[in-house]
Amino acid sequence: MLMEWFNRHRDALLASMGLAPQATDWNHAIVTRYEDENDNIGLHNDKTRDFEPDSYFVVVKLGASRDFVFTDNSGEREIFRELLSAGTMIVVRACNSDGSKAANELVKHGVPSMREATGPSGSIVFRSIKTVVPWNRVHEETRKRAEKRAGKRPAKRPAKRPAKRKRVAQS
Ligand SMILES: O=C(O)CCC(=O)C(=O)O
């Protein structure tokens, strides 16, 4: 699996970019699909609460080339904008254990919509996080949410009712 490959080569990858090593594995992946040039993800910082300290998140670009943007935290001053092709990797320091701000907290990133028509594109983002939810819980939660969206109540055991009794006239 791709995440295993990244973990196996983690130290070498980070060292090749002159980055300090990360002690923990990447253990979380999100796949995002942008159908065309209109699909976009706004400027944001990733939430730091659950990141392993001193870890990085890695974005691997897929499909059609798309602009990738970093701005200052106000979102007004662009620091970086480049059309990135499939296979490009972006590595961002997620959070620091010494209380100083990491790159993710100092700048925002995003994938803006494009003027030119583009085909489908996307990304896989690997993160190293503290809370890992087991797959069976993910499936159960997904099923419950789908039922809720469909307007159904989750299947419950039938409520216990007292047995019906007939009145018998007493003579
Ligand atoms: O799809 C991308 O290139 C970026 C994804 C992203 O910003 C995110 O998942 O936080």
Ligand as a Chemical Component Dictionary entry (heavy atoms), coordinates in Angstrom:
data_LIG
# 
_chem_comp.id                   LIG 
_chem_comp.type                 NON-POLYMER 
_chem_comp.pdbx_formal_charge   0 
_chem_comp.three_letter_code    LIG 
# 
loop_
_chem_comp_atom.comp_id 
_chem_comp_atom.atom_id 
_chem_comp_atom.alt_atom_id 
_chem_comp_atom.type_symbol 
_chem_comp_atom.charge 
_chem_comp_atom.model_Cartn_x 
_chem_comp_atom.model_Cartn_y 
_chem_comp_atom.model_Cartn_z 
_chem_comp_atom.pdbx_ordinal 
LIG O1 O1 O 0 -6.188 18.292 -2.696 1  
LIG C1 C1 C 0 -5.231 18.999 -2.366 2  
LIG O2 O2 O 0 -4.301 19.234 -3.116 3  
LIG C2 C2 C 0 -5.193 19.635 -0.988 4  
LIG C3 C3 C 0 -6.027 18.917 0.032  5  
LIG C4 C4 C 0 -6.046 19.653 1.339  6  
LIG O3 O3 O 0 -5.739 20.801 1.419  7  
LIG C5 C5 C 0 -6.469 18.986 2.574  8  
LIG O4 O4 O 0 -6.913 17.825 2.540  9  
LIG O5 O5 O 0 -6.358 19.622 3.645  10 
# 
loop_
_chem_comp_bond.comp_id 
_chem_comp_bond.atom_id_1 
_chem_comp_bond.atom_id_2 
_chem_comp_bond.value_order 
_chem_comp_bond.pdbx_ordinal 
LIG O1 C1 DOUB 1 
LIG C1 O2 SING 2 
LIG C1 C2 SING 3 
LIG C2 C3 SING 4 
LIG C3 C4 SING 5 
LIG C4 O3 DOUB 6 
LIG C4 C5 SING 7 
LIG C5 O4 DOUB 8 
LIG C5 O5 SING 9 
# 
